[in-house]
Amino acid sequence: MATVKPNTDSVVAHLRGVRDAVADELDHRADRVRAVVEAHRHTGALAAHTKVRTNRTDSTVTLEDPAVFAINYGHLAPNGRWVPGIHAIETGL
C-alpha cells in the first residue's frame, strides 16, 4: 500500500522548478493584464499601481487603484450613462 506524506504539497511547492514555472505563468498573465490596462488608460494611475509580487511559492498581480472595481467592472457616469469596465482582471485568468 502506498502512503503519501502529509507535507508533500509543501515539498513540491518549494521545488525550484515549480517556483520558476509559477513565476513564469504569472509573468504571462501579468503581461495580459498590463496590456488591457495600458490600452484603456485615462490618467495612468491604474497602470502605475499595477504590481506583480512573487513570494517563495506563489505570485500575484494586484491592481491597487481606489477605483479599480469601477474601472474593471464598469460604473455609472455622473450624467447617468453606463461606462463599461475594461475587464483587465478577467484577461489575466
C-alpha positions as CSV (number, residue, x, y, z in Angstrom):
1,M,0.0,0.0,0.0
2,A,1.3,3.4,-0.9
3,T,1.4,6.3,1.6
4,V,1.6,10.0,0.9
5,K,3.4,12.1,3.4
6,P,1.2,15.0,4.8
7,N,3.7,17.7,3.7
8,T,4.1,16.5,0.1
9,D,2.3,19.6,-1.2
10,S,4.7,21.9,0.6
11,V,7.8,19.9,-0.6
12,V,6.6,20.1,-4.2
13,A,5.6,23.8,-3.9
14,H,9.1,24.7,-2.8
15,L,10.9,22.9,-5.6
16,R,13.0,25.4,-7.6
17,G,11.4,24.2,-10.9
18,V,7.9,24.5,-9.6
19,R,8.6,28.0,-8.2
20,D,10.1,29.1,-11.5
21,A,7.1,27.7,-13.5
22,V,4.6,29.5,-11.3
23,A,6.5,32.8,-11.7
24,D,6.7,32.3,-15.5
25,E,3.0,31.7,-15.7
26,L,2.3,34.8,-13.6
27,D,4.5,36.9,-15.8
28,H,2.5,35.9,-18.9
29,R,-0.8,36.6,-17.1
30,A,0.5,39.9,-15.8
31,D,1.5,41.0,-19.3
32,R,-2.1,40.4,-20.5
33,V,-3.4,42.5,-17.6
34,R,-0.9,45.3,-18.3
35,A,-1.8,45.3,-22.0
36,V,-5.5,45.9,-21.2
37,V,-4.7,48.5,-18.5
38,E,-2.4,50.4,-20.9
39,A,-4.9,50.3,-23.8
40,H,-7.6,51.9,-21.6
41,R,-5.6,54.4,-19.6
42,H,-7.3,57.6,-18.6
43,T,-4.9,59.1,-16.1
44,G,-2.2,56.5,-15.8
45,A,-3.0,55.9,-12.1
46,L,-4.2,52.3,-12.6
47,A,-1.1,51.4,-14.7
48,A,1.2,53.0,-12.1
49,H,-0.5,50.9,-9.4
50,T,-0.4,47.5,-11.2
51,K,2.0,45.3,-9.2
52,V,3.4,41.8,-9.6
53,R,4.5,40.2,-6.4
54,T,6.4,36.9,-6.3
55,N,6.8,35.2,-2.9
56,R,8.6,32.0,-2.1
57,T,5.8,29.7,-3.5
58,D,3.2,31.9,-5.3
59,S,2.8,35.1,-7.2
60,T,0.0,37.7,-7.6
61,V,-1.0,40.5,-9.8
62,T,-2.6,43.4,-8.0
63,L,-4.4,46.5,-9.2
64,E,-4.1,48.9,-6.3
65,D,-6.2,51.9,-7.5
66,P,-9.0,53.1,-5.2
67,A,-11.4,53.0,-8.2
68,V,-10.3,49.5,-9.5
69,F,-13.7,48.0,-9.0
70,A,-15.5,50.6,-11.1
71,I,-12.7,50.7,-13.7
72,N,-12.7,46.9,-14.1
73,Y,-16.4,46.1,-13.9
74,G,-18.0,49.4,-15.1
75,H,-19.9,52.2,-13.4
76,L,-22.4,55.0,-13.9
77,A,-21.0,58.3,-15.0
78,P,-22.3,61.5,-13.3
79,N,-24.6,62.0,-16.3
80,G,-26.2,58.6,-15.7
81,R,-24.6,56.9,-18.7
82,W,-23.2,53.4,-18.1
83,V,-19.4,53.3,-18.6
84,P,-18.3,49.7,-19.4
85,G,-15.5,48.2,-17.5
86,I,-12.2,47.2,-19.0
87,H,-12.2,43.6,-17.5
88,A,-8.4,43.5,-17.1
89,I,-8.7,41.1,-14.2
90,E,-10.6,38.5,-16.3
91,T,-8.0,38.9,-19.0
92,G,-5.3,37.6,-16.6
93,L,-7.3,34.5,-15.7
